[in-house]
Amino acid sequence: MTTSLSSSFLFDRAAVVTTAVMQVSAASSVSEMERRLHVENLLRDEFDDVKRQAIADRELGDDDA
């Protein structure tokens, strides 16, 4: 079984997430706990998006069978 989640898609997404995390960590005006929570929420959202995309790709693949 193959998915349409290509390695270039994941690399590009990783670059975007890395930039966002670096921006959050550079925000010295907020506490360490606030930065941590922001990064956790960002990563949860990203993981959820990838999971939803994988499920959608799998369902599309099932339709082709």
C-alpha positions in Angstrom: 0.0 0.0 0.0 1.3 3.5 -0.9 0.1 6.8 0.4 0.2 10.2 -1.3 2.1 11.6 1.7 5.4 12.1 -0.1 8.7 12.6 1.6 8.9 16.1 0.0 5.5 17.0 1.6 6.7 15.9 5.0 10.0 17.7 4.6 8.2 21.0 3.5 5.8 20.6 6.4 8.7 20.0 8.8 10.4 23.2 7.6 7.2 25.2 8.3 6.8 23.7 11.7 10.4 24.2 12.6 10.1 27.9 11.6 7.0 28.2 13.8 8.7 26.5 16.8 11.8 28.7 16.4 9.6 31.8 16.4 7.8 30.7 19.5 11.0 29.9 21.3 12.4 33.3 20.3 9.4 35.1 21.9 11.2 36.0 25.1 8.3 38.1 26.3 6.3 35.0 27.3 7.2 32.6 30.1 8.8 29.2 29.4 5.5 27.5 30.3 3.6 29.6 27.8 6.1 28.8 25.1 6.0 25.1 25.9 2.2 25.0 25.8 2.2 26.9 22.4 4.7 24.4 20.9 2.7 21.4 22.3 -0.5 22.8 20.7 1.3 23.5 17.4 2.7 19.9 17.3 -0.7 18.4 18.3 -2.4 20.3 15.4 0.3 19.2 13.0 0.1 15.6 14.0 -3.7 15.6 13.8 -3.5 17.1 10.3 -1.0 14.4 9.1 -3.2 11.7 10.7 -6.3 13.1 8.9 -4.5 13.2 5.6 -3.3 9.6 6.0 -6.8 8.5 6.7 -8.2 10.4 3.7 -5.5 8.9 1.5 -6.2 5.4 2.8 -9.9 5.9 2.1 -9.2 7.1 -1.4 -7.1 4.0 -1.9 -9.9 1.8 -0.7 -12.2 3.3 -3.3 -9.8 2.3 -6.1 -9.7 -1.4 -5.0 
